[in-house]
Amino acid sequence: MNSADGGESYESTADLYDHVVPYRKRPDVSFYVEAATEAGSPVLEIGCGTGRVLIPPALAGTAIVGLDVSPHMLAVCQRRLREEDITVQHRAELVQADMRQFDLDRLFTLAMIPFRPFQHLLTVDEQLSCLASIWRHLVDGGRLVFDVFNPFLEWIVATPSSEEGGDEPEFATPDGRRVMRKQRTLTRDRVRQVDQHELIYYVTYPDGRQERVVHAFPLRYLFRFEVEHLLARAGFQLEHLYAGFDKSPYGSTYPGDLVCVARRVGTRTT
């Protein structure tokens, strides 16, 4: 989740997140559950949000710590955890902290960053600070698994439009709200590789009242070799680079995703 604003940008949308149709259908959960199961406890998830990916490994028997900067997203995650069996609740711990710099005073077999929180880091210094924090929290030979989108060049060179787009279906919340979500890219800084995005939620309440809620945020895109160099500078060795969560090789689809599996190298000095 967004670190730059302390996660406050999610105040009005955190309780909508789990109902967004594309998120519910995203095929990454089984990939991360498999990685967590293979690594064994304990696992660290960075940018855990509402627990979409965090809770399934706990259900599968893995002890997991979820870190997020947004108190609003963590509150939703905590409510979701309370709906699970007490043994599952005991396997999951939530921590509010900034992914750019954190100290949990424990080691993990695996760190994972599902669904692109790494792209909320807008500078190389922020990226390296995050990776350094992760390195310090991994056991020797521990792994880091994360995904970012693979930049689509045709999209990057296109001029941003102020028009709202997207063909997402309407969804409903348990309290009877009906929501239609649109999105747009306001600006594109090709030098810094940072785009300014908006997700716009049109909410209709059961009494007919309507509301327009805007979640605005910057997002930085990264290219394949840029990711590899960042990992190498931070003390990681890239083991696998996939185009998708089915472990298809990078380049087999375009643009696909950048799904990275890296191993911590080097030894501790303290």
Sine and cosine of phi, psi and omega as CSV:
sin_phi,cos_phi,sin_psi,cos_psi,sin_omega,cos_omega
0.00,0.00,0.32,-0.95,-0.13,-0.99
-0.87,0.49,0.85,-0.52,-0.01,-1.00
-1.00,0.03,-0.47,0.88,-0.16,-0.99
-0.88,0.48,-0.56,0.83,-0.04,-1.00
-0.96,-0.29,0.28,0.96,-0.01,-1.00
0.93,0.36,0.29,0.96,0.02,-1.00
0.98,0.18,0.10,0.99,-0.06,-1.00
-0.94,0.34,-0.35,0.93,-0.02,-1.00
-0.91,0.41,-0.21,0.98,-0.01,-1.00
-1.00,-0.08,0.08,1.00,-0.09,-1.00
-0.84,0.54,-0.66,0.75,-0.10,-1.00
-1.00,-0.03,-0.14,0.99,-0.11,-0.99
-0.83,-0.56,-0.10,0.99,-0.08,-1.00
-0.85,0.52,-0.63,0.77,-0.05,-1.00
-0.98,0.19,-0.05,1.00,0.07,-1.00
-0.99,-0.11,-0.36,0.93,-0.20,-0.98
-0.80,0.60,-0.76,0.65,-0.11,-0.99
-0.94,0.35,-0.19,0.98,-0.05,-1.00
-0.99,-0.17,-0.14,0.99,0.02,-1.00
-0.90,0.43,0.83,-0.56,-0.15,-0.99
-0.86,0.51,-0.74,0.67,0.00,-1.00
-0.87,0.49,-0.52,0.85,0.02,-1.00
-0.94,0.33,-0.63,0.78,-0.01,-1.00
-0.91,0.42,-0.47,0.88,-0.07,-1.00
-0.99,-0.14,0.01,1.00,-0.07,-1.00
-0.90,0.44,0.77,-0.64,-0.17,-0.99
-1.00,0.04,0.46,0.89,-0.10,-1.00
-1.00,-0.06,-0.30,0.95,-0.15,-0.99
-0.87,0.49,-0.75,0.66,-0.04,-1.00
-0.90,0.44,-0.55,0.84,0.04,-1.00
-0.88,0.47,-0.72,0.69,-0.04,-1.00
-0.96,0.27,-0.55,0.83,0.08,-1.00
-0.89,0.46,-0.68,0.73,0.03,-1.00
-0.88,0.48,-0.69,0.72,0.00,-1.00
-0.89,0.45,-0.66,0.75,0.00,-1.00
-0.92,0.38,-0.65,0.76,0.00,-1.00
-0.91,0.42,-0.67,0.74,0.01,-1.00
-0.92,0.40,-0.59,0.81,-0.03,-1.00
-0.96,0.27,-0.56,0.83,-0.07,-1.00
0.99,0.14,0.29,-0.96,-0.07,-1.00
-0.96,0.29,0.48,-0.88,-0.08,1.00
-1.00,-0.08,0.41,-0.91,-0.01,-1.00
-0.89,-0.45,0.54,-0.84,0.06,-1.00
-0.91,-0.42,0.81,-0.59,0.15,-0.99
-0.95,-0.33,0.81,-0.59,0.00,-1.00
-0.98,-0.21,0.77,-0.64,-0.09,-1.00
0.97,0.24,0.72,0.70,-0.14,-0.99
-0.95,0.30,-0.32,0.95,0.07,-1.00
0.83,0.56,-0.78,-0.63,-0.07,-1.00
-1.00,0.05,0.05,1.00,0.05,-1.00
1.00,-0.05,0.25,0.97,-0.01,-1.00
-0.82,0.57,-0.67,0.74,0.02,-1.00
-0.99,-0.14,-0.48,0.88,-0.08,-1.00
-0.92,0.40,-0.68,0.73,-0.12,-0.99
-0.93,0.36,-0.65,0.76,0.00,-1.00
-0.84,0.54,-0.67,0.74,0.08,-1.00
-0.89,0.46,-0.59,0.81,0.05,-1.00
-0.90,0.43,-0.63,0.78,0.07,-1.00
-0.89,0.45,-0.53,0.85,-0.02,-1.00
-1.00,0.10,-0.01,1.00,0.10,-1.00
0.95,-0.30,0.08,1.00,-0.04,-1.00
-1.00,-0.08,0.73,-0.69,0.14,-0.99
-0.97,0.24,0.77,-0.63,-0.14,-0.99
-0.61,-0.79,0.63,-0.78,0.09,-1.00
-0.93,-0.35,0.79,-0.62,0.03,-1.00
-0.96,-0.28,0.81,-0.58,-0.02,-1.00
-0.92,-0.39,0.74,-0.68,0.06,-1.00
-0.43,-0.90,0.51,-0.86,0.00,-1.00
-1.00,0.07,-0.33,0.94,-0.10,-0.99
-1.00,0.02,0.90,-0.44,0.06,-1.00
-0.92,0.40,-0.44,0.90,-0.03,-1.00
-0.96,0.30,-0.67,0.74,0.05,-1.00
-0.93,0.37,-0.65,0.76,0.01,-1.00
-0.91,0.42,-0.56,0.83,0.03,-1.00
-0.90,0.44,-0.64,0.77,0.06,-1.00
-0.91,0.42,-0.68,0.74,0.02,-1.00
-0.87,0.49,-0.68,0.74,0.00,-1.00
-0.89,0.45,-0.64,0.77,0.05,-1.00
-0.90,0.44,-0.64,0.77,0.03,-1.00
-0.91,0.42,-0.64,0.76,0.01,-1.00
-0.90,0.43,-0.58,0.81,0.00,-1.00
-0.91,0.42,-0.28,0.96,0.04,-1.00
-0.99,0.11,-0.16,0.99,-0.04,-1.00
-1.00,-0.06,0.24,-0.97,0.06,-1.00
-0.85,0.52,0.49,-0.87,-0.07,-1.00
-0.87,0.49,-0.52,0.86,0.03,-1.00
-0.92,0.39,-0.58,0.81,0.06,-1.00
-0.94,0.35,-0.66,0.75,0.04,-1.00
-0.85,0.52,-0.62,0.78,-0.01,-1.00
-0.94,0.33,-0.37,0.93,0.01,-1.00
-0.99,0.16,-0.30,0.95,-0.11,-0.99
-0.91,-0.41,0.73,-0.68,0.05,-1.00
-0.79,-0.61,0.64,-0.77,-0.02,-1.00
-0.92,-0.39,0.66,-0.75,-0.01,-1.00
-0.72,-0.69,0.77,-0.64,0.11,-0.99
-1.00,0.00,0.90,-0.44,-0.03,-1.00
-0.32,-0.95,0.30,-0.95,0.00,-1.00
-1.00,0.00,0.79,-0.61,-0.03,-1.00
-0.90,0.44,-0.32,0.95,-0.01,-1.00
-0.96,0.29,-0.43,0.90,-0.02,-1.00
-0.34,-0.94,0.92,-0.40,0.01,-1.00
-0.54,-0.84,0.39,-0.92,0.01,-1.00
-0.60,-0.80,0.96,-0.29,-0.05,-1.00
-0.98,-0.20,-0.07,1.00,0.07,-1.00
0.84,0.54,0.65,0.76,0.09,-1.00
-0.34,-0.94,0.23,-0.97,-0.03,-1.00
-0.91,-0.41,0.46,-0.89,-0.05,-1.00
-0.78,-0.63,0.48,-0.88,0.06,-1.00
-0.98,0.20,-0.43,0.90,-0.08,-1.00
-0.50,-0.87,0.67,-0.74,0.20,-0.98
-0.89,-0.46,0.70,-0.71,0.01,-1.00
-0.71,-0.70,0.56,-0.83,-0.02,-1.00
-0.77,-0.64,0.99,0.16,-0.06,-1.00
-0.97,0.24,0.51,-0.86,0.17,-0.98
0.87,0.49,0.66,0.75,0.34,-0.94
0.96,0.27,0.35,0.94,0.11,-0.99
-0.85,0.53,-0.45,0.89,0.00,-1.00
-0.86,0.51,-0.43,0.90,-0.03,-1.00
-0.98,0.20,-0.09,1.00,0.14,-0.99
-0.98,0.17,-0.16,0.99,0.08,-1.00
-1.00,0.07,0.88,-0.47,-0.25,-0.97
-0.99,-0.14,-0.17,0.98,-0.01,-1.00
-0.77,-0.64,0.31,-0.95,0.04,-1.00
-0.90,0.44,-0.62,0.78,0.03,-1.00
-0.86,0.50,-0.68,0.74,0.03,-1.00
-0.91,0.41,-0.66,0.75,0.00,-1.00
-0.89,0.45,-0.72,0.70,-0.02,-1.00
-0.93,0.36,-0.57,0.82,0.05,-1.00
-0.90,0.43,-0.67,0.74,0.06,-1.00
-0.89,0.46,-0.74,0.67,-0.02,-1.00
-0.90,0.43,-0.57,0.82,0.04,-1.00
-0.91,0.41,-0.65,0.76,0.04,-1.00
-0.89,0.45,-0.66,0.75,0.03,-1.00
-0.90,0.44,-0.72,0.70,-0.01,-1.00
-0.82,0.57,-0.69,0.72,-0.03,-1.00
-0.91,0.42,-0.40,0.92,-0.08,-1.00
-0.99,-0.15,0.06,1.00,0.00,-1.00
-0.98,-0.22,0.58,-0.82,0.14,-0.99
-0.92,0.40,0.29,-0.96,0.08,-1.00
-0.83,0.55,0.80,-0.60,-0.02,-1.00
0.99,0.17,0.05,1.00,0.05,-1.00
-0.90,0.44,0.33,-0.94,-0.11,-0.99
-0.90,-0.43,0.43,-0.90,0.11,-0.99
-0.87,-0.49,0.79,-0.61,0.02,-1.00
-0.80,-0.60,0.77,-0.63,0.01,-1.00
-0.39,-0.92,0.26,-0.97,0.05,-1.00
-0.72,-0.70,0.58,-0.82,0.16,-0.99
-0.71,-0.70,0.30,-0.95,0.02,-1.00
-0.99,0.17,0.55,-0.83,0.05,-1.00
-0.99,0.15,0.86,-0.50,-0.09,-1.00
-0.83,0.55,0.73,-0.68,0.03,-1.00
-0.99,-0.12,0.97,-0.26,-0.18,-0.98
-0.85,0.52,-0.64,0.77,0.00,-1.00
-0.87,0.49,-0.56,0.83,0.01,-1.00
-0.96,0.27,-0.62,0.79,-0.03,-1.00
-0.90,0.44,-0.65,0.76,-0.06,-1.00
-0.98,0.17,-0.24,0.97,0.01,-1.00
-0.95,0.32,0.53,-0.85,0.03,-1.00
-0.97,0.23,0.78,-0.63,0.01,-1.00
-0.87,0.50,0.53,-0.85,0.02,-1.00
-0.91,-0.42,0.61,-0.79,0.03,-1.00
-0.98,0.18,-0.11,0.99,-0.01,-1.00
-0.97,0.26,0.60,-0.80,0.05,-1.00
-0.99,0.15,0.69,-0.72,-0.02,-1.00
-0.72,-0.70,-0.18,-0.98,-0.01,-1.00
0.95,-0.32,0.62,-0.78,-0.03,-1.00
-0.89,-0.46,0.55,0.84,-0.01,-1.00
-0.94,0.35,0.61,-0.79,0.06,-1.00
-0.96,0.29,0.43,-0.90,0.09,-1.00
-0.91,0.42,0.54,-0.84,0.08,-1.00
-0.76,-0.65,0.27,-0.96,-0.01,-1.00
-0.84,-0.54,0.51,-0.86,0.06,-1.00
-0.98,-0.21,0.34,-0.94,-0.03,-1.00
-0.85,0.53,-0.44,0.90,-0.01,-1.00
-1.00,0.03,0.17,0.98,0.14,-0.99
1.00,-0.10,0.03,1.00,0.06,-1.00
-0.96,0.27,0.60,-0.80,0.13,-0.99
-0.94,-0.34,0.73,-0.69,-0.16,-0.99
-0.74,-0.67,0.74,-0.67,0.16,-0.99
-0.89,-0.46,0.78,-0.62,-0.04,-1.00
-0.94,-0.35,0.72,-0.70,0.11,-0.99
-0.86,-0.51,0.13,-0.99,0.02,-1.00
-0.47,-0.88,0.34,-0.94,0.08,-1.00
-0.35,-0.94,0.39,-0.92,0.09,-1.00
-0.95,-0.31,0.89,-0.46,-0.10,-1.00
-0.99,0.15,-0.73,0.69,-0.02,-1.00
-0.65,-0.76,0.37,-0.93,0.01,-1.00
-0.68,-0.73,0.93,-0.36,0.03,-1.00
-0.99,-0.12,0.99,-0.15,-0.08,-1.00
-0.97,0.25,-0.30,0.95,0.05,-1.00
-0.97,0.24,-0.74,0.67,0.00,-1.00
-1.00,0.07,-0.16,0.99,-0.05,-1.00
0.88,0.48,0.64,0.77,-0.04,-1.00
-0.83,-0.55,0.80,-0.59,0.08,-1.00
-0.94,-0.33,0.57,-0.82,0.09,-1.00
-0.98,-0.18,0.88,-0.47,-0.08,-1.00
-0.93,-0.38,0.38,-0.92,0.17,-0.98
-0.72,-0.70,0.71,-0.70,0.23,-0.97
-0.95,-0.31,0.84,-0.55,-0.10,-1.00
-0.92,-0.39,0.85,-0.52,-0.03,-1.00
-0.96,-0.28,0.86,-0.51,0.11,-0.99
-0.99,-0.15,0.94,-0.35,-0.14,-0.99
-0.95,-0.33,0.79,-0.61,0.10,-1.00
-0.92,-0.39,0.86,-0.50,-0.04,-1.00
-0.99,0.10,0.32,-0.95,-0.02,-1.00
-0.83,0.55,-0.48,0.88,0.00,-1.00
-1.00,0.08,0.08,1.00,0.03,-1.00
1.00,-0.07,-0.20,0.98,0.02,-1.00
-0.90,0.43,0.60,-0.80,-0.04,-1.00
-0.86,-0.52,0.50,-0.87,-0.03,-1.00
-0.56,-0.83,0.59,-0.80,0.08,-1.00
-0.92,-0.39,0.89,-0.45,-0.06,-1.00
-0.91,-0.41,0.78,-0.62,-0.06,-1.00
-0.91,-0.42,0.81,-0.59,0.13,-0.99
-0.95,-0.32,0.96,-0.29,-0.04,-1.00
-0.97,-0.25,0.65,-0.76,-0.03,-1.00
-0.31,-0.95,0.48,-0.88,0.13,-0.99
-1.00,0.00,0.45,-0.89,0.02,-1.00
-0.60,-0.80,0.73,-0.68,0.00,-1.00
-0.97,-0.25,0.74,-0.67,0.06,-1.00
-0.99,-0.14,0.48,-0.88,-0.05,-1.00
-0.78,-0.63,0.62,-0.79,0.05,-1.00
-1.00,-0.03,0.30,-0.95,-0.13,-0.99
-0.80,0.60,-0.79,0.61,-0.08,-1.00
-0.96,0.26,-0.43,0.90,0.12,-0.99
-0.88,0.48,-0.70,0.72,0.04,-1.00
-0.88,0.47,-0.69,0.72,-0.02,-1.00
-0.88,0.48,-0.67,0.74,-0.01,-1.00
-0.94,0.35,-0.62,0.79,0.06,-1.00
-0.86,0.51,-0.73,0.69,0.00,-1.00
-0.88,0.48,-0.69,0.72,-0.01,-1.00
-0.89,0.45,-0.67,0.74,0.02,-1.00
-0.90,0.44,-0.50,0.86,-0.08,-1.00
-1.00,-0.04,0.04,1.00,0.06,-1.00
1.00,-0.04,0.51,0.86,0.04,-1.00
-0.84,-0.54,0.52,-0.86,0.10,-1.00
-0.93,-0.38,0.86,-0.52,0.01,-1.00
-0.94,0.35,0.83,-0.56,0.00,-1.00
-0.98,-0.19,-0.63,0.78,-0.02,-1.00
-0.60,-0.80,0.60,-0.80,0.11,-0.99
-0.75,-0.66,0.91,-0.42,-0.08,-1.00
-0.93,-0.36,0.40,-0.92,0.08,-1.00
-1.00,0.00,-0.20,0.98,-0.04,-1.00
-0.23,-0.97,0.06,-1.00,-0.07,-1.00
-0.99,0.16,-0.04,1.00,0.15,-0.99
-1.00,0.04,0.12,0.99,0.01,-1.00
0.92,0.40,0.44,0.90,0.12,-0.99
-0.92,0.39,0.60,-0.80,-0.09,-1.00
-0.91,0.41,0.52,-0.85,0.04,-1.00
-0.85,0.53,0.70,-0.71,-0.02,-1.00
1.00,-0.07,-0.19,0.98,-0.01,-1.00
-0.96,0.29,-0.40,0.92,0.12,-0.99
-0.70,-0.72,0.44,-0.90,0.01,-1.00
-0.73,-0.69,0.75,-0.67,0.03,1.00
-0.99,0.17,-0.41,0.91,-0.04,-1.00
0.90,0.44,-0.32,-0.95,0.03,-1.00
-0.87,-0.49,0.17,-0.99,0.21,-0.98
-0.94,-0.34,0.98,-0.18,0.01,-1.00
-0.96,-0.28,0.92,-0.39,-0.20,-0.98
-0.93,-0.37,0.69,-0.72,0.14,-0.99
-0.85,-0.53,0.89,-0.45,-0.06,-1.00
-0.79,-0.61,0.47,-0.88,-0.01,-1.00
-0.92,-0.38,0.67,-0.74,0.07,-1.00
-0.94,0.35,0.78,-0.63,0.04,-1.00
-0.87,-0.49,0.26,-0.97,-0.03,-1.00
1.00,-0.03,0.17,-0.99,-0.02,-1.00
-0.84,-0.54,0.37,-0.93,0.01,-1.00
-0.97,0.23,0.52,-0.86,0.09,-1.00
-0.98,-0.18,-0.22,0.98,0.04,-1.00
-0.76,-0.65,0.00,0.00,0.00,0.00
